[in-house]
């Protein structure tokens, strides 16, 4: 992975931890694409799923909901893992416990 993509992921994660709504979808888009990182539909679904519950901007939430619906059939057997990863992120970053 080129260093700049690693840096982008690092900053997106920091932005998510600080509550920046667009960062959830940004991470989902990065993981869904194979242009920047190794495609990882489980990680993409995790970030889009987190966005559906954490983002108040309608256009971002709609994007996240749409992406979750489109990714779900691709990872039907791995959806539970994506949910577990999302719950672990929430627990460790206290997104819903503020």
C-alpha angles and dihedrals in degrees: 000000000000114000094243092059091049088051091049091053091047092053094043089054091049089049091051090050088055092049102255104159099208092056092070092058092039091059092045091051092049093051093044093052123072091204095086111017136012104287110257113177093183092057091043091051091047093056094043090047090052089049092055090060100034108037120084098183104101096216093052093044091049090050090051094047091049093049092049090052092049095045097045096080091048092056102027092139093045100046091099089056091050089051091048090051091049091050091048090052091050092049094049096044099036092227093156097031099067 
